[in-house]
Amino acid sequence: MAIAAVAAVSVIRGLSKGYGGKRRGKATGRTRRPSEIEAIKPVPIDRSHGDPELAALRQAARITDWPTVEAILRPIRDRNDFERLTFLVGNIEDLGGDFLLKLPNQFPSDPLALTVAGARHSAWAWEARTGYRASQVSEEQFRVFHDRLRIAEEYLYTAVELDPANAAPWYTLCVTSRGLEHGTDITRRRFEAGVKRAPGHAGLHRQMLQQLCAKWGGSHEAMHAFATKVFDAAPPGSGLGELVAQAHLEHWLDLEQGPDDVYIRDAAVVQDLRRAADASVFHPAFAPTASPYTALNTFAMAFWLADDKDSAGRLFERIGDHATKAPWRYRGDPERVFAVARQDCVKKRKK
């Protein structure tokens, strides 16, 4: 397969938002002229993931309607579906304004409100830090970043004390731990506290995987070992197979241009991806209560980069227009990159 450079096209070039990524100026597949890339219509990122309940939640949060937000989230907490609770909370934490930030002032003893406020403060902190490498972030930005993370931790730990059986605060505490550079041991303790309450929680495992990435002071060996161990212990159809694909994408991202493509297209890597996909996203039992699209998009990008366009095409057909920002942002503008990748793979399957 030819790996073509498309350096002239800025939309297929970007800085990873994973806080440790690198610029990429190439597209996988046949050589494309800039005009061809520009002619491909981007696929808008739908933050509601085609999920009516999430759409209603986001609308309620936008209009500062806490009773409706609570009415959506409370039953999910009550039935201990922490995977879905974390998913829903994580998809309103990007909404600006003071509403979510000030919930603790109104409901200082409500663990659900504190969990939501903690997640919003964590996201607000990362907004201050931006997605640039540490060398490009000012001291003032880091000060604001850390101050907001500490406030988030205060709310989240209060939520843990008030509702000790809830796994959702531990998810965000894993995020804040990484931002405050507490280190692997502390993040692991928080992860273990979360999975004790929600053993198959894909989001919690995702956060632990991030902590083990080389870009956060870990190593490829530790990251892959964790992903493999979790996947091997997971039941058929589990969403935890996504960790295998995510680990290979993180490894690919950490390599220089050239060796990265050699790595992701290696026969052993492709075989590993297929094994994980067969036991997760391609398995009949795959039915996460949160959203299937995170795992589907992760595997789709990994297979696209690996030049397994048949596997990627099967996933794109299931994804439809439900593109997710991650992991496509690792290659550049996610809306454009997703559209280019989908056209490459779906067209090949139709031939």
Secondary structure, 3 states (H helix, E strand, C coil): CCEEECCCCHHHCECCCCCCCCCECEEECCCCCHHHHHHCCCCCCCCCCCCHHHHHHHHHHHCCCHHHHHHHHHHHHHCCCHHHHHHHHHCCCCCCCCCCCCHHHHCCCCHHHHHHHHHHHHHHHHHHHCCCCHHHCCHHHHHHHHHHHHHHHHHHHHHHHHCCCCCHHHHHHHHHHHHCCCCHHHHHHHHHHHHHHCCCCHHHHHHHHHHHCHHHCCCHHHHHHHHHHHHHHCCCCCHHHHHHHHHHHHHHHHCCCCHHHHHHCCHHHHHHHHHHHHCCCCCCCCCCCCCCHHHHHHHHHHHHHCCCHHHHHHHHHHHCCCCCHHHHCCCCCHHHHHHHHHHHHHHHHHC
